Amino acid sequence: MEDTLLIGICDGAIEKKKDTYYYTNKIGGCADLIPGVSKAYNQCALCGGFLSHVVQIYCPLAASPYHRTINVFACTAPQCQGKLESWKVLRSQCLESEIKEPSAAQSTDKTPVATTDWCDDADDWGMDSEENLGNEQTHTAQPETDNLTASLEVSSRLQDLCINRSADGEDPGPATDTPIFQSFYISVVEEADFVGQNDLEHANRLLKEYEEREGRAVGEIACCEGEGGEETYEKAKAKHGDAVFSSFMKRISLCPEQVLRYSWSGTPLFIMEPPSNMNQMMPPCAHCGSPRVFEFQLMPALVSLLRSAHLSSELAVEFGTVLIYTCRDSCWTSGSSSPIEEFPFVQTDPDQKLFK
């Protein structure tokens, strides 16, 4: 896992009537409850408004017996944009044995994928499961009379699979009070798959436009610091004064449409210079006290996809990149019903218009 950097790409809209599950990797919509985990009531710590679901990632770890899903939420209020307190990250887990307990839903629902399926094929992220699920749903599209009652129970259960509600099971308010983004599937490839590809016209065009605006090639900006002193360096710097951003642009030019980068305990891609005390800023896990490690980050291309599911309203979340740090030990108490909160680090975009 540490040697593989995965890239998430938007892969088609999810129909409103299409059921998704805790092992569905997606943008927007409502978060899907992992079995046994209770609903969480998510409000912005700054304005008190309801948080919108941004992404859901199914990411069980190698050598772990747990299914594992991470949900990221953000506030859409303009005054809260770019602030750490307006984001929330929740990690939920459960054992395979806890999923296989008999229930009315399991009589017609698909058996969830095993944790080893994802680990053995790390560039899958459950997409094959989605395809198989679609095939099975087509095969069972004409329910028999004696299964009608069970089907109604399943429908009722699926309607509750949204963690943007209060802990007592009551809706915190009308549906319009909880902003919902349009929902899309996320597919995944390894970043290495893009190296050497010939079809990079979009990436090259974006990079060329950036270099023309800055008046200097990205490669020259990155290496000129050691070319004869401060005066030369000052002339060659990007107009916004941030060479880190130049490196960021060069790295993502392989796949500008990437919405997510995943690398468990890997190295994040900063869009601007991080604070010098970054390590001190990273709080340990509030549940077990273990240090946190980088797991994945949300990318600028995601911003343009975060639009309201309701045509009558407008929603937006602006950011450069959001880095998600999680408990190194991925601590979890078997049978627990409460998701564990993890830590997001938000960087604003010094030049957001490049990604629109």
Secondary structure, DSSP 8 states (H G I E B T S, - for coil): -TT--EEEEEEEE--TT----TT--EESS-----TT---B--B-TTT--B-EEEEEEE---TT--EEEEEEEEE---GGGTT-GGGEEEEEEEEEHHHHSS--TGGGTS-----HHHHHHTTT-TTHHHHHHHHHHHHHT-S--GGGHHHHHHHHHHHTT--SBS-TTS--SS-GGGS--B--EEEEEEEGGGGTT-S--HHHHHHHHHHHHHHTS-HHHHHHGGGSSSHHHHHHHS-TTS-HHHHHHHHHHTT-TTEEEEE-TT-----SS---TTHHHHS---TTT---EEEEEEE-GGGGGG--BSSTTS------SEEEEEEETT----TT--S-EEEEEEEE--TTGGGG-
